[in-house]
Amino acid sequence: MNNYVVFTDSACDLAPELLREWGVECLSLTFRFEGEDKEYENGEMPVSDFYNRMRENGVAKTAAINSESFRTAFEKILKEGNDLLYLGFSSGLSATFASAKIAADELAKEYPERKILAVDSLAASAGFGLLLYLTLEEKKKGATIEEVAAFAENNRLKICHWFTVDDLKYLKRGGRVSPAVALVGTVLGIKPVLHVDNEGHLIKKFTVRGRKASLNAIADKFGELAENTKGGTIYISHGDCTADANALADIMKEKYGVNVEIITYVGPVIGAHSGPGTLALFFVGRER
């Protein structure tokens, strides 16, 4: 019997109603704006409002989920007689996975009859969401909890994340680029192209000049790396730049004849570090 629950966190940037439809339990990372005490979960503030606050120079600070929150949520599932598989936000970007692992290890001692597995996705945003979707497809096929966990671990480094940002000041704020590079890049219209590496960190790979060139550079990576350049499941996420997201989807259709399955927002927890205008493409590759 597949009597187990798949659990995740909000850094997958998939809509809560979609996760509910898939039967996935989820906890939310949080954020707040500097100078304010109010802490928000994903979904509490409309995403467009969040990015408008950032455009007005609001500085958002994010927080990982603590182990006690995971413990409470996990234990409820265990008490209902279910095993549990947690697929979590990259440990290279957040302490969230470490918190979940602490809770899982403690509960494993208290519930020795239950299986409690935790897998670090080494992924972010809709790349994390894509790995979650593919993992759930294995569950649908009847895979055991151990088989599904192994699938996630064996395929996580094939989830390609290629993205660009519209304004370098947010990467500068997070130490991803130097102040000098950010200044020159802004003046000259230089756009970085970044990805998530095998350790789950954001890495700048190269730069291009202009927004249109950055969209094409991202699309080119699909042609270079995709496991199936004529199809496969493809996701896009964006930092409140719907027109650019749709333009990238059109490029994918024109260049490769492929359809984008999901276009979603980069949620506040990740968007706080990448800013409005972030645009990302996710697909299954031969490697990252």
BADO-356226 format. One record per atom (N, C-alpha, C): residue in one letter; x, y, z. Coordinates in pm, whole numbers, padded with zeros to 5 digits, always signed. Each point is the difference from the previous one (the first is absolute). Example, Ala and Ser with C-alpha at 12.3 -4.5 7.8 and 13.67 -1.06 7.14 Angstrom:
BEGIN
a+01319-00569+00780a-00089+00119+00000a+00090+00120+00000s-00035+00105-00072s+00082+00119+00006s-00077+00109+00073
***
This chain:
BEGIN
m+00083-00121+00000m-00083+00121+00000m+00086+00126+00000n-00044+00104-00072n+00070+00128-00002n-00061+00092+00105n+00009-00040+00125n-00061+00075+00109n+00098+00103+00053y+00041+00092-00089y+00094+00103+00043y-00039+00134-00062v+00041+00105+00071v-00031+00137-00040v+00128+00067-00049v-00010+00072-00111v+00111+00082-00047v-00018+00140+00055f+00106+00051+00059f-00001+00130+00069f+00104+00091-00067t-00029+00129-00008t+00096+00092-00060t-00007+00135+00070d+00066+00101-00057d-00007+00135+00055d-00024+00100-00112s-00031+00123+00039s-00049+00100-00095s+00105+00049-00098a+00126-00034+00019a+00104+00044-00094a-00011-00069-00135c-00093-00097-00013c-00024-00062-00130c-00077+00093-00093d-00054+00108+00054d-00070+00103-00078d-00114-00052-00086l-00068-00101+00049l-00122-00049-00066l-00120+00042+00083a-00109+00029-00068a-00120+00051+00067a-00051-00098+00105p-00043+00049+00117p-00052-00089+00105p-00114-00089-00049e-00087+00055-00086e-00112-00081-00049e+00048-00115-00089l+00111+00021-00072l+00057-00107-00082l+00060-00108+00089l+00070+00041+00105l+00057-00098+00093l-00110-00081+00067r-00109+00066+00036r-00112-00073+00059r-00058-00101-00099e-00012+00043-00124e-00050-00091-00105e+00090-00122-00014w+00129+00020+00016w+00097-00110-00010w+00008-00082+00129g-00067+00047+00106g+00003-00073+00126g+00127+00021+00080v+00064+00115-00019v+00128+00029+00066v-00022+00095+00117e+00059-00033+00113e-00002+00089+00116e+00116+00099-00011c-00020+00121+00053c+00102+00105-00020c+00006+00094+00121l+00123+00038+00037l+00022+00107+00097l+00064+00119-00073s-00021+00119+00054s+00049+00121-00067s+00119+00062+00072l+00100+00037-00080l+00103+00090+00049l-00065+00137+00017t+00068+00092+00068t-00060+00129+00029t+00091+00116-00043f-00061+00119-00004f+00077+00121-00032f-00063+00118+00072r+00078+00106+00012r-00050+00126+00053r+00081+00112-00064f-00054+00120+00004f+00072+00115-00052f+00074+00072+00112e+00120+00046-00031e+00081+00072+00098e-00080+00115+00060g+00010+00013+00132g-00071+00107+00069g-00139-00038+00044e-00042-00124-00032e-00133-00047+00039e+00012-00130+00080d-00093-00019+00093d-00002-00123+00080d-00083-00110-00065k-00093+00037-00085k-00091-00098-00061k+00078-00100-00085e-00022-00128+00030e+00063-00108-00077e-00108-00067-00085y+00032-00023-00128y-00097-00055-00094y+00043-00140-00044e-00099-00085-00021e+00022-00125-00070e-00027+00023-00148n+00053-00091-00085n-00033+00008-00141n-00152-00001-00017g-00052+00089-00082g-00143+00003-00024g-00074+00101+00085e+00061+00046+00109e-00068+00099+00086e-00006+00137-00066m+00103+00031-00079m+00003+00127-00072m-00005-00031-00149p-00089+00064-00078p+00000-00023-00144p+00140+00020-00057v+00042-00089-00089v+00137+00004-00049v+00030+00132-00072s-00097+00052-00075s+00022+00127-00069s+00023+00113+00100d-00071-00004+00115d+00021+00101+00104d+00141-00012+00058f+00045-00124+00020f+00135-00023+00053f+00104+00063-00093y-00010-00027-00129y+00100+00053-00093y-00012+00152-00014n-00119+00054+00012n-00014+00145-00003n+00068+00064+00121r-00010-00066+00114r+00072+00049+00119r+00150+00001-00026m+00050-00105-00066m+00143-00005-00032m+00037+00111-00099r-00087+00024-00097r+00027+00108-00097r+00004+00137+00067e-00071+00010+00111e+00000+00126+00077e+00110+00001+00106n+00101-00088-00020n+00119-00009+00085n-00025-00068+00135g-00108-00073+00012g-00018-00082+00119g+00100-00115+00000v+00058-00028+00116v+00098-00108+00013v-00063-00115+00077a-00018-00113-00068a-00063-00116+00062a+00105-00093+00060k-00025-00047+00119k+00087-00096+00069k-00076-00132+00013t+00068-00110-00022t-00067-00131+00000t+00047-00086+00117a-00083-00098+00034a+00034-00089+00111a-00034-00144-00036a+00088-00092+00039a-00023-00142-00020a-00110-00048+00093i-00052-00118-00029i-00096-00066+00089i+00079-00065+00113n-00047+00014+00123n+00075-00060+00111n-00039-00146+00022s+00082-00069+00074s-00020-00145+00018s-00127-00031+00078e-00040+00087+00092e-00121-00025+00078e-00124+00004-00089s-00003+00092-00096s-00113+00005-00094s-00008-00128-00082f+00117-00047-00044f+00001-00127-00073f-00045-00115+00089r+00049+00000+00121r-00035-00110+00091r-00152-00009+00021t-00063+00115+00023t-00145+00002+00022t-00075-00052-00123a+00041+00049-00118a-00069-00039-00124a+00027-00147-00035f+00123-00044+00018f+00034-00140-00030f-00072-00096+00094e-00002+00035+00129e-00058-00091+00100e-00149-00023-00025k-00068+00103-00044k-00143-00015-00031k-00020-00109-00105i+00083-00002-00101i-00010-00100-00107i+00034-00139+00053l+00103-00008+00081l+00041-00130+00057l-00109-00057+00090k-00063+00087+00080k-00106-00045+00091k-00122-00052-00074e-00016+00045-00124e-00112-00048-00083e+00032-00135-00065g+00118-00052+00030g+00036-00133-00050g+00072+00000-00135n+00048+00117-00042n+00069+00010-00128n+00151+00007+00017d+00072-00052-00099d+00143+00028-00012d+00013+00135-00068l+00123+00054-00004l+00017+00137-00050l+00130+00014-00078l-00011+00067-00115l+00117+00036-00080l+00000+00151-00017y+00105+00065+00052y+00015+00144-00016y+00101+00029-00111l-00043+00078-00098l+00089+00049-00105l+00014+00149+00022g+00125+00046+00029g+00016+00135+00049g+00087+00092-00083f-00013+00129+00029f+00075+00109-00060f+00150-00023+00014s+00075+00037-00102s+00145-00022-00003s+00071+00042+00128s+00079-00091+00054s+00082+00032+00117s+00108+00101-00033g+00027+00020-00130g+00098+00100-00040g-00053+00142+00004l-00130+00014+00026l-00062+00132+00000l-00073+00034+00129s-00027-00099+00082s-00081+00023+00120s+00030-00105+00105a-00026+00036+00126a+00014-00096+00111a-00127-00084+00017t-00098+00019-00088t-00128-00070+00013t+00016-00151-00001f+00079-00054-00094f+00015-00145-00007f+00064-00053+00127a+00099+00071+00054a+00066-00044+00124a-00101-00006+00114s-00091+00097+00006s-00103+00000+00104s-00091-00122-00014a-00039-00029-00125a-00087-00115-00024a+00069-00129+00038k+00129-00009-00028k+00076-00123+00030k+00010-00022+00150i+00017+00108+00075i+00003-00012+00147i-00132-00057+00049a-00111+00055-00048a-00133-00047+00041a-00021-00145-00042a+00039-00034-00123a-00019-00137-00049a+00080-00100+00082d+00123+00035+00035d+00085-00091+00078d-00054-00021+00141e-00049+00108+00060e-00059-00013+00135e-00124-00089-00004l-00085+00022-00097l-00125-00075-00008l+00022-00145-00039a+00106-00026-00074a+00030-00139-00037a+00028-00085+00124k+00058+00061+00102k+00027-00071+00125k-00130-00023+00079e-00092+00096-00009e-00124-00009+00076e-00106-00085-00070y+00012-00013-00132y-00096-00078-00079y+00076-00104-00084p+00062-00097+00067p+00084-00097-00073p-00079-00084-00100e-00131-00005+00016e-00082-00078-00093e-00031+00076-00129r+00032+00128-00004r-00028+00085-00115r+00128+00026-00080k-00018+00019-00131k+00112+00039-00086k-00005+00151-00020i+00112+00066+00028i+00009+00146-00013i+00126+00030-00080l-00016+00038-00125l+00113+00025-00088l+00004+00147-00041a+00121+00054-00013a+00016+00140-00041a+00103+00007-00112v-00036+00069-00108v+00088+00014-00116v+00022+00149-00028d+00126+00039-00008d+00039+00136-00036d-00013+00012-00152s-00087+00088-00047s-00021+00012-00145s+00120+00062-00071l+00082+00077+00074l+00109+00078-00061l-00055+00088-00112a-00124+00043+00018a-00072+00074-00104a-00077+00115+00064a-00048+00090-00086a-00071+00118+00048a-00110+00038-00097s-00095+00075+00052s-00112+00053-00078s-00065-00113-00080a-00042+00028-00123a-00073-00101-00075a+00089-00114-00048g+00133+00012+00015g+00087-00115-00023g-00023-00104+00109f-00012+00047+00121f-00039-00082+00114f-00140-00057-00025g-00089+00086-00050g-00136-00045-00032g-00002-00106-00107l+00088+00012-00099l+00008-00100-00107l+00046-00134+00055l+00101+00000+00086l+00045-00126+00061l-00112-00061+00083l-00074+00083+00072l-00113-00049+00079l-00103-00067-00091y-00035+00064-00110y-00096-00057-00095y+00047-00136-00052l+00125-00008-00042l+00052-00126-00056l+00002-00110+00106t+00031+00040+00123t+00001-00096+00111t-00141-00054+00026l-00097+00090-00004l-00140-00043+00021l-00049-00092-00112e+00051+00020-00120e-00036-00089-00110e+00045-00142+00029e+00115-00014+00064e+00048-00134+00040e-00093-00060+00105k-00044+00081+00094k-00094-00048+00103k-00128-00049-00065k-00049+00077-00100k-00122-00040-00070k+00014-00137-00066k+00120-00031-00044k+00024-00128-00068k+00004-00117+00099g-00006+00032+00129g+00000-00105+00101g+00132-00022+00070a+00095+00092-00018a+00131-00016+00064a-00012+00012+00152t+00084-00074+00069t+00003+00006+00146t+00066+00131+00044i-00009+00029+00128i+00060+00123+00052i+00151-00001-00022e+00063-00117+00017e+00146-00010-00022e+00034+00022-00148e-00082-00055-00088e+00025+00016-00144e-00019+00144-00044v-00100+00066+00055v-00026+00139-00035v+00113+00090+00052a+00046-00025+00123a+00112+00077+00054a+00125-00020-00084a+00025-00124-00041a+00117-00029-00085a-00012+00070-00135f-00121+00004-00055f-00020+00069-00128f+00036+00148+00015a-00048+00064+00106a+00030+00142+00021a+00150+00023+00013e+00066-00085+00077e+00145+00015+00018e+00076-00024-00130n-00044-00098-00078n+00072-00036-00122n-00024+00097-00115n-00108+00080+00010n-00035+00090-00112n+00014+00148+00033r+00030+00033+00124r+00003+00142+00038r+00107+00079-00075l+00111-00063-00033l+00106+00074-00069l-00022+00007-00151k-00117-00048-00044k-00037+00015-00141k-00100+00114-00019i-00041+00062+00110i-00095+00111-00009i+00078+00129-00027c-00012+00049-00122c+00074+00120-00042c-00076+00127+00040h+00074+00094+00057h-00053+00130+00039h+00082+00105-00077w-00061+00068-00093w+00070+00109-00070w-00084+00126+00011f+00061+00108+00049f-00080+00119+00024f+00082+00127-00014t-00071+00109-00009t+00061+00132-00006t-00076+00095+00091v+00060+00114+00027v-00067+00103+00080v+00001+00131-00078d-00091+00088+00035d-00013+00126-00073d+00079+00112+00064d+00026-00011+00129d+00071+00107+00071d+00105-00064+00091l+00126+00037-00019l+00109-00063+00073l+00008+00042+00148k-00079+00100+00040k+00016+00048+00138k-00040-00105+00103y-00091-00089-00038y-00042-00102+00097y+00108-00107+00017l+00067-00035-00108l+00111-00093+00010l+00117+00065+00074k+00017+00130-00020k+00105+00073+00073k-00029-00004+00150r-00126+00024+00035r-00039+00000+00141r+00029-00133+00066g-00018-00110-00075g+00026-00133+00055g+00142-00047-00017g+00088+00086-00054g+00140-00036-00015g+00030-00086-00121r-00098-00013-00093r+00021-00083-00120r+00085+00070-00104v-00008+00133-00004v+00088+00078-00087v+00053+00118+00080s+00115+00053-00042s+00060+00111+00072s-00072+00130-00033p+00012+00103+00086p-00061+00129-00029p+00047+00058-00134a+00127-00019-00031a+00054+00054-00126a-00064-00069-00120v-00012-00133+00007v-00062-00075-00109v-00147+00041-00015a-00069+00018+00111a-00141+00040-00004a-00015+00137-00064l+00088+00094+00034l-00008+00135-00055l+00024-00001-00151v+00109-00065-00041v+00033-00006-00143v-00108-00075-00077g-00047-00110+00059g-00103-00081-00066g-00128+00078-00022t-00038+00080+00100t-00122+00079-00011t+00014+00106-00109v+00115+00066-00003v+00023+00106-00099v+00002-00057-00142l+00063-00115-00017l+00017-00058-00135l-00111-00097-00039g-00095-00026+00091g-00106-00094-00032g+00047-00143-00002i+00101-00031+00082i+00053-00137+00006i-00093-00087+00085k-00034-00116-00052k-00088-00093+00071k+00075-00130+00029p+00004-00040+00126p+00066-00127+00032p-00090-00119-00032v+00061-00109-00037v-00072-00128-00013v+00057-00092+00107l-00088-00051+00084l+00041-00078+00116l-00063-00139-00005h+00052-00091+00083h-00066-00128+00018h+00022-00049+00142v-00061-00113+00034v+00021-00064+00129v+00093-00118-00023d+00112-00003+00074d+00101-00103-00024d-00032-00129+00075n+00091-00097-00006n-00025-00132+00060n+00000+00001+00152e+00044+00109+00060e-00007+00014+00146e-00122+00081+00041g-00081+00039-00099g-00122+00074+00030g+00020+00147+00024h+00114+00057-00048h+00027+00143+00015h-00031+00074-00129l-00035+00129+00013l-00017+00086-00117l+00137+00044-00049i+00025-00021-00129i+00130+00033-00058i-00019+00082-00127k+00072+00111-00012k-00002+00077-00124k+00090-00069-00101k-00054-00026-00120k+00077-00072-00101k+00060+00092-00106f-00078+00095-00049f+00051+00094-00100f-00096+00118-00008t+00037+00099-00080t-00086+00117-00017t-00028+00024-00148v-00111+00066-00025v-00036+00043-00136v-00047+00144+00009r-00015+00063-00115r-00042+00141+00001r-00146+00011-00044g-00084+00044+00092g-00140+00023-00032g-00091-00113+00043r-00122+00037+00029r-00100-00095+00049r-00034-00107-00103k-00021+00042-00125k-00036-00097-00103k+00109-00105-00017a+00124+00043+00004a+00111-00094-00014a+00003-00099+00116s-00038+00046+00120s+00000-00091+00116s-00107-00106-00014l-00116+00037-00055l-00107-00099-00023l+00046-00106-00100n+00064+00045-00107n+00048-00094-00101n+00112-00089+00055a+00084+00056+00085a+00109-00078+00059a-00055-00112+00088i-00106+00031+00075i-00064-00103+00083i-00059-00109-00087a-00070+00040-00105a-00060-00099-00090a+00107-00087-00067d+00113+00060-00033d+00109-00076-00063d+00049-00113+00089k-00006+00021+00131k+00047-00104+00093k-00086-00126-00009f-00127+00017-00032f-00085-00116-00021f+00052-00083-00117g+00035+00066-00109g+00055-00072-00115g+00131-00069+00030e+00080+00058+00088e+00130-00057+00034e-00009-00118+00097l-00093+00009+00094l+00004-00091+00115l-00119-00093+00015a-00113+00031-00063a-00122-00077+00028a+00015-00147-00035e-00055-00083+00086e-00002-00143-00024e-00086-00032-00122n-00107+00078-00018n-00091-00018-00114n-00030+00138-00059t+00069+00037-00107t-00018+00134-00058t-00127+00013-00081k-00076-00108-00011k-00127+00006-00073k-00120-00007+00096g+00027+00002+00130g-00111-00008+00094g+00049+00001+00143g-00063-00082+00083g+00032+00001+00141g-00083+00104+00073t+00008+00001+00131t-00075+00094+00082t+00084+00124+00024i-00055+00115-00032i+00072+00126+00008i-00081+00098+00083y+00066+00066+00095y-00064+00101+00084y+00073+00132-00017i-00072+00110+00021i+00057+00134+00005i-00049+00066+00129s+00088+00074+00067s-00046+00085+00111s+00053+00142-00022h-00072+00097+00055h+00037+00140-00028h-00030+00089+00119g+00078+00107+00011g-00018+00098+00106g-00086+00116-00047d-00130-00028-00019d-00098+00101-00040d+00034+00063-00135c+00035-00087-00096c+00025+00047-00138c-00067-00099-00095t-00133-00001+00007t-00079-00098-00076t+00026+00007-00150a+00012+00121-00053a+00021+00014-00145a+00131-00067-00043d+00105+00016+00079d+00129-00064-00034d-00010-00152+00015a-00073-00045+00100a-00018-00144+00017a-00072-00060-00120n-00104+00070-00046n-00071-00048-00119n+00087+00008-00125a+00086+00103-00007a+00091+00012-00113a+00100-00115-00002l+00049-00040+00117l+00091-00113+00008l-00070-00129-00041a-00124-00016+00043a-00078-00118-00041a-00017-00002-00152d-00022+00116-00059d-00014+00008-00146d+00131-00036-00070i+00111+00045+00056i+00131-00035-00058i+00020-00152+00003m-00038-00062+00112m+00014-00146+00012m-00084-00072-00104k-00120+00053-00025k-00089-00061-00099k+00055+00018-00141e+00047+00121-00030e+00051+00029-00134e+00130-00074-00029k+00089-00005+00101k+00134-00055-00021k+00001-00153+00002y-00079-00056+00090y+00009-00144+00023y-00133-00074-00019g-00108+00074-00017g-00130-00065-00016g-00052-00062+00128v+00045+00053+00115v-00041-00057+00129v-00093+00097+00073n-00084-00056+00085n-00093+00080+00080n+00047+00008+00145v-00019+00117+00058v+00029+00018+00142v-00122-00043+00080e+00020-00091+00094e-00113-00057+00077e-00055+00099+00103i+00090+00065+00071i-00042+00089+00109i+00081+00129-00006i-00069+00114+00009i+00062+00130+00022i-00048+00050+00135t+00092+00027+00091t-00037+00035+00136t+00086+00116+00049y-00040+00061+00110y+00080+00106+00060y+00120-00057+00075v+00111+00072-00002v+00105-00020+00099v-00056+00057+00129g-00017-00083+00100g-00062+00044+00124g+00087+00098+00077p-00057+00066+00101p+00072+00102+00075p+00130-00048+00065v+00004-00124+00048v+00119-00045+00072v+00122-00005-00092i-00019-00040-00124i+00111-00001-00095i+00010+00136-00069g-00115+00060-00031g+00000+00130-00066g+00065+00109+00082a+00002-00014+00132a+00066+00099+00086a+00147+00013-00035h+00060-00106-00052h+00143-00002-00030h+00031+00025-00148s-00102-00019-00086s+00026+00016-00145s-00071+00121-00058g-00109+00045+00062g-00064+00124-00037g-00104-00012-00111p-00074+00110-00021p-00097+00005-00109p+00073-00019-00133g-00068-00066-00093g+00061-00020-00131g+00082-00127-00012t+00009-00077+00107t+00068-00130-00009t-00079-00089-00095l+00072-00074-00084l-00064-00089-00095l+00080-00128-00009a-00067-00115+00019a+00070-00127+00010a-00067-00109-00082l+00083-00086-00059l-00045-00114-00079l+00051-00127+00067f-00088-00101+00010f+00034-00125+00067f-00038-00118-00089f+00091-00097-00009f-00026-00117-00083f+00091-00113+00045v-00028-00120-00048v+00083-00116+00030v+00113-00007-00102g+00123+00000+00049g+00116-00004-00088g+00082-00127+00018r+00096-00017-00085r+00094-00111+00017r+00087+00025+00122e+00019+00127+00030e+00073+00046+00119e-00044+00145+00023r+00043+00057+00113r-00033+00140+00025r+00090+00092-00082
***
